[in-house]
Amino acid sequence: MRHLALTLALSLAAATAPALAQETAGTDEADGEKIIKTHAIALFGEPELPADFDHFRYVNPQAPKGGEISFAAVGGFDSYNPFTFRGRAIGLSVIQLERLMESPADELGVDYCLLCETIEYPESKDWVIFNLRPEAHFSDGTPLTAHDVLFSFETLRDKGLSSFRTAMQQMVAKAEVLDDHRIKFTFTEDYPRRDVISQMGYQIVFSRKDFLDNERDLEQSSDTPFIGSGPYMFDRADMGRSMVVRRDPDYWGNDLPINQGRHNFDRIRYEMFGDFDAAFEAFKAGEYTFRNETSSLHWATRYNFPAVENGAVLRETLADGTIANGKAWVFNLRREKFQDIRVREAIELMFNFEWTNQTLLYGLETRVNSFWDNSEFKAEGVPSAAELELLTPLAEDLPEGILTDDAVVQATSGDRQLDRRNMRRAAQLLDEAGWTTNGSDPLRRNAQGQTLRVEFLNDDVGNDRIINPFVQNLRAVGIDAVNQRVDNAEMEQRIRAKNFDIVEDNLGQSYAIGGGTDQVFGSDNVGDVFNPMGLANPAIDALMEYGQTVEDKEANVTAIHALDRALRSLRFWVPQWFKADYTLAYYDMYRHPEDMPPYALGVLDFWWADSDKAAELRSRGAIR
């Protein structure tokens, strides 16, 4: 939910893609501007599927319906409302809420109508009309109308998360219901036009009746599940411990081409556990059935239990074509000690990725160096001429060398935990920054005698094996570093309160610079949880503003290269690692298309269950 309702993507549709988006065009009587009426829209180029497509290209349209799939999550939950920071919600809480439009997993930056039949807009994109499907209804049987869409927009605009509120207030000048099945959004005069329709199409739709009947307040925690219009609906929950949703047998969209071969499981179940080891043991015992394994330790050493050996559990590696997650430790720049870039660079130098990867991660990981790793958008080498045009006017707000040096990459280390060369460089930087040692005191202090205290806020015991060697390296160079273990509730509270030194986050970005990018890096969002480091830099703001205006793929790539280069030069993170593959373990009753799409794993989207295999596993006692 980090980039709620603002995640956007860039289309890679080929130049030869058929121009099928414009189904009809007319003339606006007011100013003669051509009006486009279409079933889909792309940020660049044209959507690849015609209006009469039968199904998404990667699905199995004959996939059987039925069965259950279950997962584990660590921690607990006490709310079904993830649109507020009050309470701890579970992501499954919003699976029943549909969006106006939906993106396929094999096209980037393309949105097809879901709740709408068509959209209408002028070439200027000054406004858009969504023509809703009259058959759409919520799971309680009430019709979904333009009044629900308007209510949802106004609720999110006025009571949604702060960065989303700001974006909507800046973007939309007016929202109006034209009739029960048509709603029009008019955009503010000076807001960039490229993404506006996609952003509005990505809006989820609440039931206005549900909000009124249950006296909901989006700013408050809630123990009442939402009513939605999607293929799944709430079934049951043991608050804080488990939750189940079930496929709605009366789902209004069952026969739509966009839904063929999708939403195949009858039930989806999440079980909560106190820690990752407990969750793994429960998987071995068959208490839940699917793992997207994120632990290299587990993947390399712990899949030797009986269910694997007798074939009940399958292990599979699938390519992941998405941009890397940008996993990193981030500095809280609101704290004075981290405002000196030399301090931040010194801390970066003391993380030995190479040793960590070989010794603790079994060589399975790749170092993160870019916010757009694993894609063509990663900045490399010195700036191109096109990048220099963007960066030169902004250079005074960025570190020295931004116009001449290679894009920042993390220093490599040797095969010992403490790399002496990097240690010497870190010590030099700390001395220059005024954090020095004397013969009797191994800790570095500033002129006021304060130690350079650095706390890693951590709520996962599994992270100790990674953080503790890093802490030892930092202490070797005189930094008063500690691994500060807290429980889940304190972790969340302290992040919201900005009460931390260093915390782990995922900063990987999307295929176009949009509202989601601004949420994470924008000065206007310095107080928001989505901008954990509190970054506020005018050069970054200017690059993001420009990036939201580019209208072709080449300019978009250049804009992202320049932004990536600028962000990396500020050294507000210690990048970790990513895998370019999904490492999956699941009980041998799940199937997926042979030709998987490049941009989504899609387990809850287009996988399905083999009922005969499920019955066999259950009869053997392999699953519960």
FENPE-V806163 format. One record per helix or strand. SS is the DSSP state (@ for helix, = for strand). FROM is the first residue (numbers start at 1). LEN is the number of residues. If there is no record, write none. Layout:
ss=SS from=FROM len=LEN
ss=SS from=FROM len=LEN
This chain:
ss== from=24 len=4
ss== from=34 len=5
ss== from=40 len=3
ss== from=68 len=7
ss== from=79 len=1
ss== from=89 len=1
ss=@ from=91 len=4
ss== from=99 len=1
ss== from=101 len=2
ss== from=110 len=4
ss== from=116 len=7
ss== from=127 len=6
ss== from=137 len=1
ss== from=143 len=1
ss=@ from=146 len=14
ss=@ from=162 len=10
ss== from=172 len=8
ss== from=182 len=6
ss=@ from=196 len=6
ss== from=204 len=1
ss=@ from=208 len=6
ss== from=232 len=7
ss== from=242 len=6
ss=@ from=257 len=3
ss== from=267 len=7
ss=@ from=276 len=9
ss== from=290 len=3
ss=@ from=296 len=6
ss=@ from=306 len=4
ss== from=313 len=7
ss== from=327 len=5
ss=@ from=336 len=3
ss=@ from=341 len=9
ss=@ from=353 len=7
ss== from=366 len=2
ss=@ from=385 len=13
ss=@ from=420 len=13
ss== from=436 len=3
ss== from=441 len=5
ss== from=451 len=1
ss== from=453 len=6
ss=@ from=461 len=16
ss== from=480 len=6
ss=@ from=488 len=9
ss== from=502 len=5
ss=@ from=515 len=7
ss=@ from=523 len=3
ss=@ from=538 len=10
ss=@ from=553 len=17
ss== from=573 len=3
ss== from=577 len=2
ss== from=581 len=7
ss== from=590 len=2
ss=@ from=603 len=4
ss== from=608 len=2
ss=@ from=611 len=9
